[in-house]
Amino acid sequence: MTWSRADLERVAERVRGSVLWDEPMSRHSSLRVGGPADLFLEPADQDDLKAAVEALLEGGIPSMVVGGGYNLLVRDGGIRGCVISLKRLDTMDQMPGARLDVGAGVTNQALTRFAAENCLGGIEFLCGIPGSFGGALTMNAGANGSETFLRVESLTTMRGGEVLVRKGTEAEYGYRYLKLEPGEIVLGARLRLEPEERRLIEARMQEYIAKRGGQRVGFPNAGSFFKNPPGENAWRLIDQAGLRGKTVGGAQVSEVHTNFLVNRGDARAADFLTLAAFIKLRVKEESGVELEEEVRIVGEG
């Protein structure tokens, strides 16, 4: 490690937003597990983020960005360097031509409510997906036959402190995937939506939420833990392998939805990692299918 605590302190001095030291990542993960981040920053706005990124680069300090903490598993050893939360990049602006400029820190729920209230259809499929819009962009979240990037007219990111804007059609994306350069941070996007009656949009939202009612598992979780293999459902493969309710320490395969791994109250990240490895092995033995994690696994063991 070529950087020091003093280097982190110099970064913290340049940030106007929230600064937390040795911050447990269990407070910022929907799984409620994860060791401490050396430095946890919540920049006040885009300019504050730019100052933080430039200071981190100057100090040679590693960093990572988190959104709402969903789709994230932080190992028990925590994260060396700096974690940046984009929570305060939460602006939404309606533009001419049924377009919305949406910041990465906006929650999917706030976005879909705002769009419905302003009679803008096409993004309501996100209403039942927890987390932030930045996370939805980064993983190209989808549901009900649609996905985020089908509505992205332009994507705004930051790399090395420089703000970049590119057309949505120029982005390389796929199933639960968006290609970003190392250190590139998603700031938000302009969405191309469609004028529609509010009652019709809200009716679809109610339908989508009702469909996801079966995914209310009652314990902290990260949503779908594994990606769906082509032509298959991960939950079905896990269920067929006889793993419904399987427990390792405080981590359990949900008895409600088998692609959800839940924290029964005292889990450690190591429990989830051991359970996930066991699931992959058993599913491979039973069906010949290699499951791939959908959650992002970060930090030190």
C-alpha positions as CSV (number, residue, x, y, z in Angstrom):
1,M,0.0,0.0,0.0
2,T,1.6,3.2,-1.1
3,W,-1.0,5.6,0.4
4,S,-1.6,6.4,4.0
5,R,-4.2,7.6,6.5
6,A,-2.8,11.1,6.0
7,D,-3.6,10.8,2.3
8,L,-7.2,9.9,3.1
9,E,-7.4,12.9,5.5
10,R,-6.3,15.2,2.7
11,V,-9.1,13.8,0.5
12,A,-11.7,14.3,3.3
13,E,-10.6,17.9,3.8
14,R,-11.7,18.7,0.2
15,V,-15.2,17.3,0.5
16,R,-18.2,19.4,1.6
17,G,-20.5,16.5,2.0
18,S,-20.6,13.7,4.6
19,V,-17.3,12.2,5.7
20,L,-17.3,9.0,7.8
21,W,-14.2,7.0,9.1
22,D,-14.0,3.2,9.5
23,E,-17.7,3.1,8.5
24,P,-19.3,-0.4,8.7
25,M,-20.5,-1.3,5.2
26,S,-23.3,-3.3,6.9
27,R,-25.0,0.0,7.3
28,H,-24.9,0.6,3.6
29,S,-25.8,-2.9,2.2
30,S,-29.3,-4.4,2.0
31,L,-27.8,-7.7,3.2
32,R,-26.7,-6.0,6.4
33,V,-23.2,-7.5,6.3
34,G,-19.8,-6.2,5.5
35,G,-16.7,-4.9,7.3
36,P,-15.6,-1.3,7.5
37,A,-14.6,1.1,4.7
38,D,-11.5,3.2,5.7
39,L,-13.2,6.3,4.4
40,F,-16.9,6.7,3.4
41,L,-17.8,9.8,1.5
42,E,-21.2,11.2,0.5
43,P,-20.4,14.2,-1.8
44,A,-22.8,17.1,-1.6
45,D,-23.2,17.4,-5.4
46,Q,-21.4,16.7,-8.7
47,D,-18.8,19.4,-8.1
48,D,-18.0,17.9,-4.7
49,L,-17.7,14.5,-6.3
50,K,-15.3,15.9,-8.9
51,A,-13.1,17.3,-6.1
52,A,-13.2,13.9,-4.3
53,V,-12.3,12.0,-7.4
54,E,-9.4,14.3,-8.2
55,A,-8.0,14.1,-4.7
56,L,-8.2,10.3,-4.7
57,L,-6.4,10.2,-8.0
58,E,-3.7,12.5,-6.7
59,G,-3.2,10.4,-3.6
60,G,-3.2,7.1,-5.6
61,I,-6.0,5.9,-3.3
62,P,-8.4,3.1,-4.5
63,S,-12.1,3.8,-4.5
64,M,-15.4,2.3,-5.3
65,V,-18.9,3.7,-5.8
66,V,-22.1,2.5,-4.1
67,G,-25.7,3.4,-4.8
68,G,-28.5,2.2,-2.6
69,G,-26.5,-0.8,-1.4
70,Y,-28.7,-3.4,-3.2
71,N,-27.1,-6.0,-5.3
72,L,-24.0,-5.7,-3.2
73,L,-22.1,-8.1,-0.9
74,V,-19.1,-6.7,1.0
75,R,-16.7,-9.2,2.5
76,D,-16.1,-9.2,6.3
77,G,-12.7,-7.6,6.0
78,G,-14.2,-4.4,4.6
79,I,-12.8,-2.1,2.0
80,R,-9.4,-0.5,1.9
81,G,-9.4,3.1,0.6
82,C,-12.5,5.0,-0.1
83,V,-16.2,4.3,-0.7
84,I,-18.2,7.0,-2.4
85,S,-22.0,7.2,-2.1
86,L,-23.9,9.0,-4.8
87,K,-27.0,9.3,-2.6
88,R,-27.1,13.2,-2.9
89,L,-27.0,13.2,-6.7
90,D,-30.8,13.0,-6.6
91,T,-32.0,15.6,-9.0
92,M,-34.8,15.0,-11.5
93,D,-35.7,17.5,-14.2
94,Q,-38.5,17.2,-16.8
95,M,-37.4,18.2,-20.3
96,P,-39.3,19.0,-23.5
97,G,-40.4,16.0,-25.6
98,A,-41.3,13.6,-22.8
99,R,-37.8,13.4,-21.5
100,L,-36.4,13.2,-18.0
101,D,-32.9,14.0,-16.7
102,V,-32.4,11.7,-13.7
103,G,-29.5,11.7,-11.3
104,A,-27.8,8.5,-10.1
105,G,-28.9,9.0,-6.5
106,V,-32.6,9.1,-7.3
107,T,-34.4,6.0,-6.0
108,N,-36.3,3.8,-8.5
109,Q,-39.4,4.3,-6.5
110,A,-39.1,8.1,-6.6
111,L,-38.4,8.0,-10.4
112,T,-41.4,5.9,-11.2
113,R,-43.7,8.0,-9.0
114,F,-42.5,11.2,-10.6
115,A,-42.9,9.8,-14.1
116,A,-46.4,8.6,-13.4
117,E,-47.4,12.0,-11.8
118,N,-46.2,13.8,-14.9
119,C,-47.9,11.3,-17.3
120,L,-44.7,9.9,-18.7
121,G,-44.8,6.2,-19.5
122,G,-42.2,3.6,-20.2
123,I,-40.1,3.4,-17.1
124,E,-42.7,2.1,-14.7
125,F,-41.2,-1.5,-14.8
126,L,-38.6,-0.2,-12.3
127,C,-41.3,0.5,-9.6
128,G,-40.8,-2.8,-7.8
129,I,-37.0,-2.9,-8.1
130,P,-35.4,-1.5,-4.9
131,G,-32.3,0.7,-5.0
132,S,-31.1,3.7,-6.9
133,F,-31.3,4.7,-10.6
134,G,-27.5,4.7,-10.8
135,G,-27.6,1.1,-9.8
136,A,-30.3,0.4,-12.4
137,L,-28.1,1.9,-15.1
138,T,-24.9,0.2,-14.0
139,M,-26.6,-3.3,-14.1
140,N,-29.1,-2.4,-16.8
141,A,-31.9,-3.5,-14.5
142,G,-35.0,-5.0,-16.1
143,A,-38.3,-6.5,-15.4
144,N,-41.6,-7.3,-17.1
145,G,-40.1,-7.5,-20.6
146,S,-38.2,-4.3,-20.5
147,E,-34.8,-3.0,-19.4
148,T,-33.3,0.3,-18.4
149,F,-31.2,1.1,-21.4
150,L,-34.1,0.7,-23.8
151,R,-35.2,4.1,-22.4
152,V,-31.8,5.8,-22.2
153,E,-31.3,8.6,-24.7
154,S,-27.9,9.7,-23.2
155,L,-25.7,8.6,-20.4
156,T,-23.6,10.9,-18.2
157,T,-20.5,9.6,-16.4
158,M,-17.4,10.9,-14.8
159,R,-13.9,9.6,-15.4
160,G,-10.8,11.1,-13.9
161,G,-12.9,14.1,-12.8
162,E,-14.1,14.8,-16.4
163,V,-17.8,14.6,-17.1
164,L,-18.6,12.6,-20.3
165,V,-21.9,12.3,-22.1
166,R,-22.7,9.7,-24.8
167,K,-25.8,8.5,-26.6
168,G,-27.5,5.5,-25.1
169,T,-27.1,3.7,-28.4
170,E,-23.3,4.2,-28.1
171,A,-23.2,2.4,-24.7
172,E,-22.2,-1.3,-24.6
173,Y,-24.8,-3.1,-22.5
174,G,-26.7,-6.4,-22.2
175,Y,-28.4,-8.6,-19.7
176,R,-27.6,-7.1,-16.3
177,Y,-24.5,-5.5,-17.7
178,L,-23.1,-2.1,-18.7
179,K,-19.5,-1.7,-19.9
180,L,-17.7,1.1,-18.0
181,E,-14.0,2.0,-18.1
182,P,-12.0,1.5,-15.0
183,G,-12.8,4.3,-12.5
184,E,-15.8,5.5,-14.6
185,I,-18.7,6.6,-12.4
186,V,-22.4,6.8,-13.6
187,L,-23.8,10.2,-12.8
188,G,-27.2,9.8,-14.4
189,A,-29.1,9.7,-17.7
190,R,-31.6,11.4,-19.9
191,L,-34.6,9.1,-20.4
192,R,-36.8,9.1,-23.5
193,L,-40.4,8.4,-22.4
194,E,-43.9,8.5,-23.8
195,P,-46.9,10.8,-23.0
196,E,-49.6,8.6,-21.5
197,E,-52.5,8.9,-19.1
198,R,-51.5,8.6,-15.5
199,R,-54.2,6.1,-14.7
200,L,-52.9,3.7,-17.3
201,I,-49.3,4.0,-16.0
202,E,-50.4,3.5,-12.4
203,A,-52.5,0.5,-13.3
204,R,-49.4,-1.2,-14.8
205,M,-47.4,-0.2,-11.7
206,Q,-49.9,-1.9,-9.4
207,E,-49.8,-5.0,-11.6
208,Y,-46.0,-5.1,-11.5
209,I,-45.9,-4.6,-7.7
210,A,-48.5,-7.4,-7.3
211,K,-46.4,-9.7,-9.4
212,R,-43.4,-9.0,-7.2
213,G,-45.4,-9.7,-4.0
214,G,-44.1,-13.2,-4.0
215,Q,-40.6,-11.8,-3.6
216,R,-41.3,-10.3,-0.2
217,V,-39.1,-12.7,1.7
218,G,-39.2,-11.0,5.1
219,F,-35.5,-10.8,5.8
220,P,-32.6,-8.6,4.6
221,N,-31.5,-9.6,1.1
222,A,-29.9,-8.3,-2.1
223,G,-32.7,-9.3,-4.5
224,S,-31.9,-12.0,-7.0
225,F,-28.5,-13.4,-6.0
226,F,-27.8,-15.3,-9.2
227,K,-28.4,-14.3,-12.9
228,N,-30.9,-16.3,-14.8
229,P,-29.1,-18.6,-17.2
230,P,-30.3,-18.5,-20.9
231,G,-33.7,-20.1,-21.1
232,E,-33.8,-20.9,-17.4
233,N,-34.8,-19.5,-14.1
234,A,-32.1,-19.6,-11.4
235,W,-34.7,-20.0,-8.6
236,R,-36.1,-23.1,-10.3
237,L,-32.6,-24.7,-10.7
238,I,-31.9,-24.0,-7.0
239,D,-35.3,-25.4,-6.0
240,Q,-34.8,-28.5,-8.1
241,A,-31.4,-29.1,-6.4
242,G,-33.3,-29.3,-3.1
243,L,-31.8,-26.2,-1.5
244,R,-35.0,-24.3,-0.4
245,G,-34.3,-23.3,3.2
246,K,-30.6,-24.4,3.1
247,T,-28.7,-22.5,5.8
248,V,-25.0,-21.7,6.4
249,G,-24.5,-19.7,9.7
250,G,-27.0,-16.8,9.5
251,A,-27.4,-17.0,5.7
252,Q,-30.3,-18.9,4.2
253,V,-31.8,-19.8,0.9
254,S,-35.2,-18.1,1.2
255,E,-38.1,-20.5,1.7
256,V,-40.3,-18.0,-0.2
257,H,-38.0,-17.4,-3.3
258,T,-35.0,-19.6,-3.8
259,N,-32.9,-17.1,-5.7
260,F,-33.0,-14.8,-2.7
261,L,-30.4,-15.4,0.0
262,V,-31.5,-13.8,3.3
263,N,-29.9,-12.7,6.5
264,R,-31.7,-14.4,9.3
265,G,-30.3,-11.9,11.8
266,D,-26.6,-12.8,12.6
267,A,-25.1,-13.6,9.2
268,R,-21.6,-12.7,8.1
269,A,-20.5,-12.2,4.6
270,A,-18.5,-15.4,4.8
271,D,-21.8,-17.3,5.4
272,F,-23.2,-15.9,2.2
273,L,-20.1,-16.7,0.2
274,T,-20.0,-20.3,1.5
275,L,-23.7,-20.8,0.8
276,A,-23.4,-19.3,-2.7
277,A,-20.5,-21.7,-3.5
278,F,-22.5,-24.7,-2.2
279,I,-25.5,-23.7,-4.3
280,K,-23.4,-23.4,-7.5
281,L,-21.8,-26.8,-6.8
282,R,-25.1,-28.5,-6.2
283,V,-26.9,-26.9,-9.2
284,K,-23.9,-27.8,-11.4
285,E,-24.1,-31.4,-10.2
286,E,-27.9,-31.7,-10.6
287,S,-28.5,-29.8,-13.8
288,G,-25.1,-29.2,-15.4
289,V,-25.8,-25.4,-15.3
290,E,-23.1,-23.0,-14.0
291,L,-24.8,-20.2,-12.0
292,E,-23.2,-16.8,-12.0
293,E,-23.7,-14.3,-9.2
294,E,-25.8,-11.2,-10.0
295,V,-24.7,-9.5,-6.8
296,R,-21.4,-7.6,-6.9
297,I,-18.9,-9.1,-4.4
298,V,-16.3,-6.6,-3.1
299,G,-13.9,-6.1,-0.2
300,E,-11.4,-8.2,1.7
301,G,-12.0,-11.5,3.3
